Amino acid sequence: MIPMNEKLILYLRDYCGYCTMVQDVISELEVDVEERNIWENDTWQNELIASQGSPTVPVLCRITAEGEIQWLPESDRIIRYLIQTYD
């Protein structure tokens, strides 16, 4: 079942092969995901560091309809979540 009213935000950066793998799956599944390139915006990088303790990407942020925030790091975990949830 697809989560209703879930907002997805992908934190990524340029020249990141793992980020590209996640973006490819997002594109294939046609999932609506906001992308935040941490090299283009210091605020986004600071959000990532505050939540994860480092600027390592990719990280998927899930915001549920109830406002719960869940952070999902690592491309394999993100891809597995996307396929299980949206395929």
C-alpha positions as CSV (number, residue, x, y, z in Angstrom):
1,M,0.0,0.0,0.0
2,I,1.3,3.4,-1.0
3,P,1.6,5.8,2.0
4,M,-1.0,8.6,1.6
5,N,0.2,12.2,1.9
6,E,3.8,11.1,2.5
7,K,6.4,13.7,1.5
8,L,9.8,12.3,0.3
9,I,13.0,14.4,0.2
10,L,16.2,13.0,-1.3
11,Y,19.4,14.6,0.0
12,L,22.1,14.2,-2.7
13,R,25.1,15.8,-4.3
14,D,26.7,16.0,-7.7
15,Y,29.1,13.3,-8.9
16,C,27.6,10.7,-6.5
17,G,27.1,7.3,-8.2
18,Y,25.0,6.1,-5.3
19,C,22.7,9.1,-5.6
20,T,22.3,8.4,-9.4
21,M,21.3,4.8,-8.7
22,V,18.6,6.1,-6.3
23,Q,17.5,8.7,-8.8
24,D,17.2,6.1,-11.5
25,V,14.8,4.0,-9.4
26,I,12.8,7.1,-8.5
27,S,12.4,7.9,-12.2
28,E,11.5,4.3,-13.1
29,L,8.9,4.1,-10.4
30,E,7.6,7.7,-11.1
31,V,7.7,8.6,-7.4
32,D,7.3,12.2,-6.5
33,V,10.5,13.1,-4.6
34,E,11.9,16.5,-3.8
35,E,15.6,16.6,-4.4
36,R,18.0,18.7,-2.3
37,N,21.5,19.0,-3.6
38,I,23.6,19.7,-0.5
39,W,26.3,21.3,-2.6
40,E,23.9,23.9,-3.8
41,N,22.4,25.0,-0.5
42,D,24.2,25.2,2.9
43,T,20.9,25.0,4.8
44,W,20.1,21.6,3.2
45,Q,23.6,20.4,4.1
46,N,23.2,21.6,7.7
47,E,19.8,19.8,7.9
48,L,21.5,16.6,6.9
49,I,24.4,17.0,9.3
50,A,22.0,17.8,12.2
51,S,19.9,14.7,11.5
52,Q,22.6,12.2,10.5
53,G,25.8,13.6,12.1
54,S,27.5,13.8,8.7
55,P,27.0,15.0,5.1
56,T,27.1,11.5,3.6
57,V,24.5,11.1,0.8
58,P,22.2,9.8,-0.4
59,V,19.6,10.1,2.4
60,L,15.9,9.9,2.0
61,C,13.8,11.8,4.4
62,R,10.2,10.6,4.8
63,I,7.6,13.0,6.3
64,T,4.3,11.2,7.1
65,A,0.9,12.8,7.0
66,E,1.1,12.9,10.8
67,G,4.3,14.9,10.6
68,E,6.6,12.1,11.7
69,I,10.1,12.4,10.2
70,Q,12.1,9.3,9.3
71,W,15.6,9.4,7.9
72,L,16.7,6.5,5.6
73,P,20.4,6.6,4.7
74,E,22.3,4.4,2.3
75,S,21.3,3.8,-1.4
76,D,20.6,0.1,-1.0
77,R,18.1,0.7,1.9
78,I,16.5,3.6,0.0
79,I,16.1,1.6,-3.2
80,R,14.7,-1.4,-1.3
81,Y,12.2,0.9,0.5
82,L,11.1,2.5,-2.8
83,I,10.6,-0.8,-4.6
84,Q,8.7,-2.4,-1.7
85,T,6.5,0.7,-1.3
86,Y,5.9,2.1,-4.8
87,D,6.4,-0.8,-7.2
